[in-house]
Amino acid sequence: MITMKDIIREGHPILRETAQPVAFPLSEEDITLGQKMLEFLENSQDPVKAEELALRGGVGLAAPQLAIPKRIIAVLIPSNDPEKPEPVVREVLYNPKIVSHSVQEACLGDGEGCLSVDRDVPGYVIRPARITVAYTNAAGESKKMRFKNYSAIVLQHEVDHLNGIMFYDHINTDNPFALRPDVLVIE
């Protein structure tokens, strides 16, 4: 089981490396890693388990955050709709690649956080509002999914980890809260 002690923190050199693609068919090791990453996210979103295991809540996790430089991410985005309690996204993506994105940009009103960053980093992280991601799932099937707004931001954050990019690299250092009027702010 993955816990916070398994997650490396900013400053660790692997967080700045480009992760390597995984080979197919997937090894049992890579399939198990993806399952454990998704299990971590589930546990981190369960208030009882999160407290019991001392987990910070997360919606995404990339293998490099576990000091494993492989192109694997897990995403678990809960629904805010009581009519549809199923997660918006619950997936392990192997070798994900953003294949298209919108001109429209967006950011989270509260900024972004990261399980590998133990400090608050103020500022807007401006990213495309809509993206299409191509990836392979654990069964070896090629997939393409479209994401928008919050989900798109989460996916881009995790794909950045595979490329050695931290969320705060996107913040304007001169004016962290600078926003053009056409940027969508997601609250």
Rosetta blueprint (number, residue, H / E / L):
1 M L
2 I L
3 T L
4 M H
5 K H
6 D H
7 I L
8 I L
9 R L
10 E L
11 G L
12 H L
13 P H
14 I H
15 L H
16 R H
17 E L
18 T L
19 A L
20 Q E
21 P L
22 V L
23 A L
24 F L
25 P L
26 L L
27 S L
28 E H
29 E H
30 D H
31 I H
32 T H
33 L H
34 G H
35 Q H
36 K H
37 M H
38 L H
39 E H
40 F H
41 L H
42 E H
43 N H
44 S H
45 Q H
46 D L
47 P H
48 V H
49 K H
50 A H
51 E H
52 E H
53 L H
54 A L
55 L L
56 R L
57 G L
58 G L
59 V L
60 G E
61 L E
62 A E
63 A H
64 P H
65 Q H
66 L H
67 A L
68 I L
69 P L
70 K E
71 R L
72 I E
73 I E
74 A E
75 V E
76 L E
77 I E
78 P L
79 S L
80 N L
81 D L
82 P L
83 E L
84 K L
85 P L
86 E L
87 P L
88 V L
89 V E
90 R E
91 E E
92 V E
93 L E
94 Y E
95 N E
96 P E
97 K E
98 I E
99 V E
100 S E
101 H E
102 S L
103 V L
104 Q L
105 E E
106 A E
107 C E
108 L E
109 G L
110 D L
111 G L
112 E L
113 G L
114 C L
115 L L
116 S L
117 V L
118 D L
119 R L
120 D L
121 V L
122 P L
123 G L
124 Y L
125 V L
126 I L
127 R E
128 P E
129 A L
130 R E
131 I E
132 T E
133 V E
134 A E
135 Y E
136 T E
137 N L
138 A L
139 A L
140 G L
141 E L
142 S E
143 K E
144 K E
145 M E
146 R E
147 F E
148 K E
149 N L
150 Y H
151 S H
152 A H
153 I H
154 V H
155 L H
156 Q H
157 H H
158 E H
159 V H
160 D H
161 H H
162 L H
163 N L
164 G L
165 I L
166 M L
167 F H
168 Y H
169 D H
170 H H
171 I L
172 N L
173 T L
174 D L
175 N L
176 P L
177 F L
178 A L
179 L L
180 R L
181 P L
182 D L
183 V L
184 L E
185 V E
186 I E
187 E L
